[in-house]
Amino acid sequence: MMTAAIILAAGKSQRLGKNKLLLRLKRGTLLDNVLNAIAAADIQEKVVVVGHNAEEVIKVVSPRRVAPRVDGFDVL
């Protein structure tokens, strides 16, 4: 059985005022920490759904070869 992870990274973080997934936490961003946890698990399919601040989120995701998605389509 294949296990998949879907990371929802499309929100505006309106109450915080900036993208919370891009905040520094430990050795990277919050998103880096989520991706590290997923990498340590036995997960075959990894998808990041992006929207608001997509370009910045994709910069974090792209080096990890995780397929970002914009409006339901893979971003390669």
N, CA, C and O atoms as a printed pandas DataFrame, in Angstrom:
     atom_number atom_name residue_name chain_id  residue_number  x_coord  y_coord  z_coord
0              1         N          MET        A               1    0.836   -1.168    0.000
1              2        CA          MET        A               1    0.000    0.000    0.000
2              3         C          MET        A               1    0.894    1.249    0.000
3              4         O          MET        A               1    1.859    1.327    0.761
4              5         N          MET        A               2    0.569    2.212   -0.851
5              6        CA          MET        A               2    1.320    3.455   -0.942
6              7         C          MET        A               2    0.763    4.478    0.039
7              8         O          MET        A               2   -0.450    4.605    0.203
8              9         N          THR        A               3    1.664    5.199    0.684
9             10        CA          THR        A               3    1.273    6.258    1.604
10            11         C          THR        A               3    1.613    7.596    0.970
11            12         O          THR        A               3    2.681    7.753    0.379
12            13         N          ALA        A               4    0.709    8.559    1.090
13            14        CA          ALA        A               4    0.918    9.884    0.507
14            15         C          ALA        A               4    0.798   10.948    1.592
15            16         O          ALA        A               4    0.100   10.768    2.590
16            17         N          ALA        A               5    1.502   12.069    1.370
17            18        CA          ALA        A               5    1.394   13.235    2.245
18            19         C          ALA        A               5    0.989   14.423    1.393
19            20         O          ALA        A               5    1.581   14.676    0.343
20            21         N          ILE        A               6   -0.015   15.144    1.845
21            22        CA          ILE        A               6   -0.445   16.363    1.166
22            23         C          ILE        A               6   -0.286   17.503    2.164
23            24         O          ILE        A               6   -0.918   17.514    3.220
24            25         N          ILE        A               7    0.567   18.458    1.814
25            26        CA          ILE        A               7    0.825   19.609    2.673
26            27         C          ILE        A               7    0.067   20.796    2.096
27            28         O          ILE        A               7    0.306   21.207    0.960
28            29         N          LEU        A               8   -0.834   21.333    2.875
29            30        CA          LEU        A               8   -1.631   22.480    2.431
30            31         C          LEU        A               8   -0.886   23.762    2.799
31            32         O          LEU        A               8   -0.845   24.155    3.965
32            33         N          ALA        A               9   -0.298   24.409    1.788
33            34        CA          ALA        A               9    0.519   25.602    1.999
34            35         C          ALA        A               9   -0.006   26.765    1.169
35            36         O          ALA        A               9    0.779   27.545    0.631
36            37         N          ALA        A              10   -1.319   26.888    1.060
37            38        CA          ALA        A              10   -1.925   27.878    0.175
38            39         C          ALA        A              10   -2.562   29.049    0.909
39            40         O          ALA        A              10   -3.049   29.984    0.273
40            41         N          GLY        A              11   -2.564   29.012    2.220
41            42        CA          GLY        A              11   -3.279   30.042    2.961
42            43         C          GLY        A              11   -2.592   31.389    2.991
43            44         O          GLY        A              11   -1.404   31.505    2.690
44            45         N          LYS        A              12   -3.354   32.408    3.359
45            46        CA          LYS        A              12   -2.834   33.776    3.417
46            47         C          LYS        A              12   -2.241   34.125    4.783
47            48         O          LYS        A              12   -1.506   35.106    4.896
48            49         N          SER        A              13   -2.541   33.356    5.802
49            50        CA          SER        A              13   -2.085   33.660    7.168
50            51         C          SER        A              13   -2.466   35.088    7.549
51            52         O          SER        A              13   -1.635   35.842    8.056
52            53         N          GLN        A              14   -3.702   35.451    7.308
53            54        CA          GLN        A              14   -4.161   36.825    7.520
54            55         C          GLN        A              14   -4.016   37.300    8.967
55            56         O          GLN        A              14   -3.615   38.440    9.201
56            57         N          ARG        A              15   -4.329   36.463    9.918
57            58        CA          ARG        A              15   -4.245   36.903   11.318
58            59         C          ARG        A              15   -2.805   37.170   11.729
59            60         O          ARG        A              15   -2.540   38.086   12.507
60            61         N          LEU        A              16   -1.868   36.373   11.209
61            62        CA          LEU        A              16   -0.455   36.546   11.540
62            63         C          LEU        A              16    0.165   37.687   10.733
63            64         O          LEU        A              16    1.067   38.372   11.215
64            65         N          GLY        A              17   -0.314   37.888    9.521
65            66        CA          GLY        A              17    0.197   38.970    8.696
66            67         C          GLY        A              17    1.316   38.574    7.756
67            68         O          GLY        A              17    1.708   39.368    6.900
68            69         N          LYS        A              18    1.837   37.370    7.894
69            70        CA          LYS        A              18    2.844   36.840    6.964
70            71         C          LYS        A              18    2.704   35.333    6.920
71            72         O          LYS        A              18    2.123   34.730    7.823
72            73         N          ASN        A              19    3.231   34.727    5.880
73            74        CA          ASN        A              19    3.078   33.288    5.674
74            75         C          ASN        A              19    3.753   32.518    6.801
75            76         O          ASN        A              19    4.978   32.530    6.917
76            77         N          LYS        A              20    2.965   31.854    7.624
77            78        CA          LYS        A              20    3.519   31.160    8.793
78            79         C          LYS        A              20    4.432   30.003    8.402
79            80         O          LYS        A              20    5.353   29.670    9.149
80            81         N          LEU        A              21    4.198   29.388    7.255
81            82        CA          LEU        A              21    5.054   28.279    6.837
82            83         C          LEU        A              21    6.459   28.732    6.487
83            84         O          LEU        A              21    7.380   27.916    6.455
84            85         N          LEU        A              22    6.639   30.024    6.223
85            86        CA          LEU        A              22    7.956   30.557    5.882
86            87         C          LEU        A              22    8.666   31.172    7.088
87            88         O          LEU        A              22    9.765   31.708    6.944
88            89         N          LEU        A              23    8.059   31.104    8.270
89            90        CA          LEU        A              23    8.702   31.604    9.484
90            91         C          LEU        A              23    9.861   30.702    9.871
91            92         O          LEU        A              23    9.800   29.488    9.676
92            93         N          ARG        A              24   10.916   31.292   10.419
93            94        CA          ARG        A              24   12.085   30.523   10.855
94            95         C          ARG        A              24   11.740   29.716   12.104
95            96         O          ARG        A              24   11.127   30.229   13.040
96            97         N          LEU        A              25   12.141   28.453   12.102
97            98        CA          LEU        A              25   11.924   27.567   13.238
98            99         C          LEU        A              25   13.074   26.575   13.262
99           100         O          LEU        A              25   13.269   25.820   12.310
100          101         N          LYS        A              26   13.824   26.577   14.335
101          102        CA          LYS        A              26   15.002   25.713   14.449
102          103         C          LYS        A              26   15.970   26.017   13.315
103          104         O          LYS        A              26   16.451   27.145   13.207
104          105         N          ARG        A              27   16.269   25.027   12.459
105          106        CA          ARG        A              27   17.283   25.213   11.415
106          107         C          ARG        A              27   16.723   25.636   10.061
107          108         O          ARG        A              27   17.467   25.682    9.082
108          109         N          GLY        A              28   15.473   25.936    9.985
109          110        CA          GLY        A              28   14.876   26.314    8.706
110          111         C          GLY        A              28   13.526   26.950    8.937
111          112         O          GLY        A              28   13.257   27.509   10.001
112          113         N          THR        A              29   12.693   26.859    7.941
113          114        CA          THR        A              29   11.337   27.390    8.072
114          115         C          THR        A              29   10.426   26.323    8.670
115          116         O          THR        A              29   10.808   25.159    8.784
116          117         N          LEU        A              30    9.234   26.728    9.044
117          118        CA          LEU        A              30    8.247   25.762    9.520
118          119         C          LEU        A              30    7.994   24.718    8.428
119          120         O          LEU        A              30    7.862   23.529    8.717
120          121         N          LEU        A              31    7.928   25.171    7.178
121          122        CA          LEU        A              31    7.736   24.244    6.060
122          123         C          LEU        A              31    8.902   23.274    5.937
123          124         O          LEU        A              31    8.683   22.092    5.671
124          125         N          ASP        A              32   10.144   23.742    6.123
125          126        CA          ASP        A              32   11.308   22.838    6.114
126          127         C          ASP        A              32   11.147   21.744    7.161
127          128         O          ASP        A              32   11.432   20.577    6.893
128          129         N          ASN        A              33   10.691   22.118    8.349
129          130        CA          ASN        A              33   10.523   21.141    9.420
130          131         C          ASN        A              33    9.451   20.111    9.081
131          132         O          ASN        A              33    9.607   18.928    9.384
132          133         N          VAL        A              34    8.362   20.556    8.453
133          134        CA          VAL        A              34    7.314   19.624    8.018
134          135         C          VAL        A              34    7.883   18.677    6.965
135          136         O          VAL        A              34    7.672   17.466    7.039
136          137         N          LEU        A              35    8.604   19.225    5.983
137          138        CA          LEU        A              35    9.175   18.389    4.920
138          139         C          LEU        A              35   10.208   17.416    5.475
139          140         O          LEU        A              35   10.297   16.285    4.996
140          141         N          ASN        A              36   10.990   17.825    6.472
141          142        CA          ASN        A              36   11.953   16.918    7.104
142          143         C          ASN        A              36   11.249   15.764    7.799
143          144         O          ASN        A              36   11.701   14.621    7.717
144          145         N          ALA        A              37   10.152   16.050    8.480
145          146        CA          ALA        A              37    9.397   14.988    9.152
146          147         C          ALA        A              37    8.833   14.002    8.148
147          148         O          ALA        A              37    8.839   12.793    8.382
148          149         N          ILE        A              38    8.347   14.515    7.034
149          150        CA          ILE        A              38    7.810   13.637    5.988
150          151         C          ILE        A              38    8.920   12.809    5.362
151          152         O          ILE        A              38    8.731   11.625    5.082
152          153         N          ALA        A              39   10.082   13.426    5.140
153          154        CA          ALA        A              39   11.211   12.706    4.551
154          155         C          ALA        A              39   11.675   11.559    5.451
155          156         O          ALA        A              39   12.139   10.528    4.965
156          157         N          ALA        A              40   11.546   11.748    6.761
157          158        CA          ALA        A              40   11.964   10.714    7.710
158          159         C          ALA        A              40   10.971    9.567    7.790
159          160         O          ALA        A              40   11.303    8.490    8.285
160          161         N          ALA        A              41    9.767    9.788    7.310
161          162        CA          ALA        A              41    8.728    8.747    7.336
162          163         C          ALA        A              41    8.754    7.962    6.032
163          164         O          ALA        A              41    9.365    8.384    5.050
164          165         N          ASP        A              42    8.093    6.834    6.035
165          166        CA          ASP        A              42    8.020    5.990    4.834
166          167         C          ASP        A              42    6.834    6.437    3.981
167          168         O          ASP        A              42    5.805    5.764    3.919
168          169         N          ILE        A              43    7.001    7.596    3.322
169          170        CA          ILE        A              43    5.935    8.167    2.504
170          171         C          ILE        A              43    6.426    8.249    1.071
171          172         O          ILE        A              43    7.455    8.865    0.793
172          173         N          GLN        A              44    5.691    7.630    0.166
173          174        CA          GLN        A              44    6.130    7.555   -1.224
174          175         C          GLN        A              44    5.719    8.767   -2.053
175          176         O          GLN        A              44    6.510    9.248   -2.865
176          177         N          GLU        A              45    4.522    9.262   -1.871
177          178        CA          GLU        A              45    4.002   10.378   -2.673
178          179         C          GLU        A              45    3.901   11.613   -1.795
179          180         O          GLU        A              45    3.284   11.582   -0.730
180          181         N          LYS        A              46    4.514   12.706   -2.252
181          182        CA          LYS        A              46    4.506   13.949   -1.481
182          183         C          LYS        A              46    4.013   15.067   -2.382
183          184         O          LYS        A              46    4.534   15.259   -3.481
184          185         N          VAL        A              47    3.008   15.808   -1.922
185          186        CA          VAL        A              47    2.441   16.910   -2.698
186          187         C          VAL        A              47    2.284   18.109   -1.778
187          188         O          VAL        A              47    1.813   17.987   -0.647
188          189         N          VAL        A              48    2.688   19.278   -2.284
189          190        CA          VAL        A              48    2.477   20.530   -1.567
190          191         C          VAL        A              48    1.504   21.361   -2.388
191          192         O          VAL        A              48    1.763   21.663   -3.553
192          193         N          VAL        A              49    0.388   21.727   -1.781
193          194        CA          VAL        A              49   -0.607   22.560   -2.444
194          195         C          VAL        A              49   -0.267   24.012   -2.117
195          196         O          VAL        A              49   -0.251   24.405   -0.950
196          197         N          VAL        A              50    0.006   24.805   -3.156
197          198        CA          VAL        A              50    0.396   26.203   -2.957
198          199         C          VAL        A              50   -0.662   27.127   -3.530
199          200         O          VAL        A              50   -1.479   26.723   -4.356
200          201         N          GLY        A              51   -0.635   28.361   -3.084
201          202        CA          GLY        A              51   -1.571   29.376   -3.567
202          203         C          GLY        A              51   -0.965   30.731   -3.283
203          204         O          GLY        A              51   -0.168   31.241   -4.070
204          205         N          HIS        A              52   -1.349   31.324   -2.139
205          206        CA          HIS        A              52   -0.802   32.615   -1.729
206          207         C          HIS        A              52    0.701   32.465   -1.482
207          208         O          HIS        A              52    1.124   31.491   -0.861
208          209         N          ASN        A              53    1.504   33.403   -1.953
209          210        CA          ASN        A              53    2.968   33.350   -1.842
210          211         C          ASN        A              53    3.546   32.086   -2.479
211          212         O          ASN        A              53    4.546   31.552   -2.000
212          213         N          ALA        A              54    2.928   31.613   -3.541
213          214        CA          ALA        A              54    3.353   30.362   -4.177
214          215         C          ALA        A              54    4.827   30.375   -4.546
215          216         O          ALA        A              54    5.520   29.375   -4.356
216          217         N          GLU        A              55    5.320   31.496   -5.072
217          218        CA          GLU        A              55    6.716   31.552   -5.513
218          219         C          GLU        A              55    7.672   31.301   -4.351
219          220         O          GLU        A              55    8.654   30.573   -4.499
220          221         N          GLU        A              56    7.389   31.901   -3.200
221          222        CA          GLU        A              56    8.251   31.728   -2.029
222          223         C          GLU        A              56    8.176   30.297   -1.487
223          224         O          GLU        A              56    9.193   29.727   -1.091
224          225         N          VAL        A              57    6.990   29.730   -1.470
225          226        CA          VAL        A              57    6.824   28.357   -0.989
226          227         C          VAL        A              57    7.539   27.395   -1.937
227          228         O          VAL        A              57    8.197   26.459   -1.483
228          229         N          ILE        A              58    7.420   27.610   -3.227
229          230        CA          ILE        A              58    8.063   26.732   -4.213
230          231         C          ILE        A              58    9.581   26.782   -4.067
231          232         O          ILE        A              58   10.244   25.770   -4.294
232          233         N          LYS        A              59   10.151   27.929   -3.696
233          234        CA          LYS        A              59   11.600   28.022   -3.477
234          235         C          LYS        A              59   12.052   27.085   -2.363
235          236         O          LYS        A              59   13.144   26.522   -2.430
236          237         N          VAL        A              60   11.224   26.918   -1.346
237          238        CA          VAL        A              60   11.556   26.008   -0.244
238          239         C          VAL        A              60   11.353   24.563   -0.673
239          240         O          VAL        A              60   12.139   23.688   -0.312
240          241         N          VAL        A              61   10.307   24.314   -1.437
241          242        CA          VAL        A              61    9.908   22.950   -1.788
242          243         C          VAL        A              61   10.744   22.373   -2.928
243          244         O          VAL        A              61   11.105   21.197   -2.881
244          245         N          SER        A              62   11.054   23.152   -3.930
245          246        CA          SER        A              62   11.681   22.650   -5.156
246          247         C          SER        A              62   12.962   21.853   -4.953
247          248         O          SER        A              62   13.116   20.808   -5.585
248          249         N          PRO        A              63   13.892   22.291   -4.104
249          250        CA          PRO        A              63   15.112   21.492   -3.932
250          251         C          PRO        A              63   14.862   20.092   -3.377
251          252         O          PRO        A              63   15.730   19.224   -3.471
252          253         N          ARG        A              64   13.700   19.870   -2.808
253          254        CA          ARG        A              64   13.379   18.572   -2.206
254          255         C          ARG        A              64   12.657   17.635   -3.163
255          256         O          ARG        A              64   12.315   16.512   -2.791
256          257         N          ARG        A              65   12.424   18.076   -4.372
257          258        CA          ARG        A              65   11.748   17.273   -5.389
258          259         C          ARG        A              65   10.346   16.849   -4.949
259          260         O          ARG        A              65    9.899   15.741   -5.247
260          261         N          VAL        A              66    9.673   17.731   -4.250
261          262        CA          VAL        A              66    8.272   17.526   -3.887
262          263         C          VAL        A              66    7.447   18.277   -4.913
263          264         O          VAL        A              66    7.771   19.417   -5.247
264          265         N          ALA        A              67    6.395   17.668   -5.417
265          266        CA          ALA        A              67    5.598   18.296   -6.473
266          267         C          ALA        A              67    4.654   19.333   -5.891
267          268         O          ALA        A              67    3.667   18.970   -5.252
268          269         N          PRO        A              68    4.936   20.635   -6.098
269          270        CA          PRO        A              68    3.953   21.628   -5.658
270          271         C          PRO        A              68    2.745   21.637   -6.580
271          272         O          PRO        A              68    2.865   21.293   -7.755
272          273         N          ARG        A              69    1.589   22.024   -6.069
273          274        CA          ARG        A              69    0.369   22.085   -6.881
274          275         C          ARG        A              69   -0.230   23.475   -6.771
275          276         O          ARG        A              69   -0.299   24.049   -5.685
276          277         N          VAL        A              70   -0.657   24.004   -7.892
277          278        CA          VAL        A              70   -1.361   25.273   -7.927
278          279         C          VAL        A              70   -2.727   25.014   -8.535
279          280         O          VAL        A              70   -2.828   24.550   -9.670
280          281         N          ASP        A              71   -3.771   25.312   -7.788
281          282        CA          ASP        A              71   -5.136   25.098   -8.257
282          283         C          ASP        A              71   -5.348   23.696   -8.818
283          284         O          ASP        A              71   -6.016   23.527   -9.838
284          285         N          GLY        A              72   -4.783   22.699   -8.157
285          286        CA          GLY        A              72   -4.993   21.305   -8.532
286          287         C          GLY        A              72   -4.077   20.780   -9.623
287          288         O          GLY        A              72   -4.219   19.629  -10.036
288          289         N          PHE        A              73   -3.132   21.596  -10.106
289          290        CA          PHE        A              73   -2.238   21.143  -11.167
290          291         C          PHE        A              73   -0.806   21.083  -10.642
291          292         O          PHE        A              73   -0.383   21.961   -9.890
292          293         N          ASP        A              74   -0.064   20.054  -11.033
293          294        CA          ASP        A              74    1.338   19.955  -10.637
294          295         C          ASP        A              74    2.126   21.122  -11.215
295          296         O          ASP        A              74    1.900   21.529  -12.355
296          297         N          VAL        A              75    3.041   21.653  -10.434
297          298        CA          VAL        A              75    3.948   22.697  -10.898
298          299         C          VAL        A              75    5.310   22.044  -11.006
299          300         O          VAL        A              75    5.858   21.587  -10.003
300          301         N          LEU        A              76    5.851   21.994  -12.177
301          302        CA          LEU        A              76    7.141   21.340  -12.393
302          303         C          LEU        A              76    8.217   22.340  -12.687
303          304         O          LEU        A              76    9.370   21.963  -12.895
